Amino acid sequence: TQKYKLWKAARDPQIGMTGDQIIKATYWGAPNRKSAYTTSRGKDELWYYTDLGYITFKNGKVTSISENSGSD
C-alpha cells in the first residue's frame, strides 16, 4: 500500500539527512564505528555498519551511502 511505501522510504537512509535523522528515523540506527577528519572544505565523517555498509557525511549531512551487497 501507499502508506507502507511511505513508511519504508522513511526507514532507508537518504542523501541530505543528518546523523540524528539516520539514528532516529532509519533502520540503520547508530553506527558500529565512526571516523572523522577535517579538511579545508569542512568536516568529513564516516559511519561504519558491520552488516550494512557505510555512510559518508560532509559538514553534518549525508553525501553518500554504500551498502554491502548481500549474499542471500
C-alpha positions in Angstrom: 0.0 0.0 0.0 1.0 3.7 -0.3 1.2 4.0 3.5 3.7 1.1 3.6 5.8 2.6 0.8 6.0 6.0 2.7 7.0 4.2 5.9 9.6 2.1 4.1 11.1 5.1 2.3 11.4 6.9 5.7 13.3 4.0 7.1 16.1 4.0 4.4 19.0 6.4 4.8 18.7 9.3 2.3 21.2 11.8 0.9 21.0 15.1 2.8 19.9 13.5 6.2 21.7 14.4 9.4 23.3 12.0 11.7 20.4 12.4 14.2 17.9 11.6 11.4 19.9 8.4 10.5 19.9 7.2 14.1 16.2 8.1 14.9 14.4 7.6 11.5 16.2 4.8 9.7 16.7 1.1 10.4 20.5 1.6 10.2 20.4 3.4 13.6 23.7 4.2 15.4 26.9 3.1 13.7 29.3 0.4 15.0 32.2 2.7 14.5 32.9 6.3 13.3 35.9 8.2 11.9 36.1 11.9 11.4 38.6 14.3 9.9 38.7 18.0 9.0 39.7 19.3 5.5 39.8 22.7 4.0 36.2 22.2 2.9 34.9 21.3 6.3 34.4 18.2 8.5 34.1 14.8 6.9 32.8 11.8 8.8 32.4 8.1 8.0 29.9 5.9 9.9 30.6 2.2 9.6 27.9 -0.5 10.0 29.2 -4.1 10.3 26.4 -5.8 8.2 25.0 -2.8 6.3 27.9 -0.7 4.8 28.9 2.8 5.5 27.6 6.4 5.3 29.7 9.4 4.4 28.9 12.9 5.9 30.1 16.3 4.8 29.5 19.1 7.3 26.9 17.1 9.1 24.8 15.9 6.0 24.8 12.5 4.3 26.6 12.8 1.0 26.9 9.0 0.1 25.6 5.7 1.2 27.4 2.5 0.4 25.5 -0.7 1.1 27.2 -4.1 1.4 26.0 -6.5 -1.2 24.0 -9.3 0.3 24.8 -13.0 -0.4 21.2 -14.3 0.1 
